[in-house]
């Protein structure tokens, strides 16, 4: 790991990193997170009884949209082309909603933030949809699982293969 802060210039001020000299390479990142829910809330989601609609489908769309809007929310994040975003939400009877996201592109910088934003956006959407029945739901465990591409190479262990 480098100890140099890439988003701070010589004067100690924030700046966006200059990518103009970098070459494109294949990039991939996977992230995950959880929305921990009560059993009663899980059952309402299973039976599609949440009044705002199908929680998992709508949150999946929110995750995709979140990945596409990452640079609008994270100040020094580059707006980048995204070739693919996949978001999967799985309901677990004893815990809640597990969210996995994978983002891919071929570009000068990685897609880690986009994968994390996809998971975060999906988790926030789940919370928004169920808050009327459970205000104490917990968003937890959002983390980068895997990334590949660029000069830093591979981080973590790839969890999902073949586009899920």
Secondary structure as the mmCIF struct_conf table of DSSP 4:
data_model
#
loop_
_struct_conf.conf_type_id
_struct_conf.id
_struct_conf.beg_label_comp_id
_struct_conf.beg_label_asym_id
_struct_conf.beg_label_seq_id
_struct_conf.end_label_comp_id
_struct_conf.end_label_asym_id
_struct_conf.end_label_seq_id
BEND BEND1 UNK A 4 UNK A 4
TURN_TY1_P TURN_TY1_P1 UNK A 6 UNK A 7
STRN STRN1 UNK A 8 UNK A 8
TURN_TY1_P TURN_TY1_P2 UNK A 10 UNK A 11
BEND BEND2 UNK A 12 UNK A 12
STRN STRN2 UNK A 14 UNK A 14
TURN_TY1_P TURN_TY1_P3 UNK A 20 UNK A 21
HELX_LH_PP_P HELX_LH_PP_P1 UNK A 22 UNK A 24
STRN STRN3 UNK A 25 UNK A 36
HELX_RH_AL_P HELX_RH_AL_P1 UNK A 39 UNK A 46
TURN_TY1_P TURN_TY1_P4 UNK A 47 UNK A 48
TURN_TY1_P TURN_TY1_P5 UNK A 51 UNK A 52
HELX_RH_AL_P HELX_RH_AL_P2 UNK A 55 UNK A 68
TURN_TY1_P TURN_TY1_P6 UNK A 69 UNK A 69
HELX_RH_AL_P HELX_RH_AL_P3 UNK A 70 UNK A 73
BEND BEND3 UNK A 74 UNK A 74
TURN_TY1_P TURN_TY1_P7 UNK A 75 UNK A 76
HELX_LH_PP_P HELX_LH_PP_P2 UNK A 77 UNK A 79
BEND BEND4 UNK A 83 UNK A 83
STRN STRN4 UNK A 84 UNK A 92
TURN_TY1_P TURN_TY1_P8 UNK A 93 UNK A 95
STRN STRN5 UNK A 96 UNK A 107
BEND BEND5 UNK A 108 UNK A 109
HELX_RH_AL_P HELX_RH_AL_P4 UNK A 112 UNK A 130
TURN_TY1_P TURN_TY1_P9 UNK A 131 UNK A 133
TURN_TY1_P TURN_TY1_P10 UNK A 135 UNK A 136
STRN STRN6 UNK A 138 UNK A 148
BEND BEND6 UNK A 150 UNK A 150
TURN_TY1_P TURN_TY1_P11 UNK A 151 UNK A 152
STRN STRN7 UNK A 155 UNK A 156
BEND BEND7 UNK A 162 UNK A 162
#
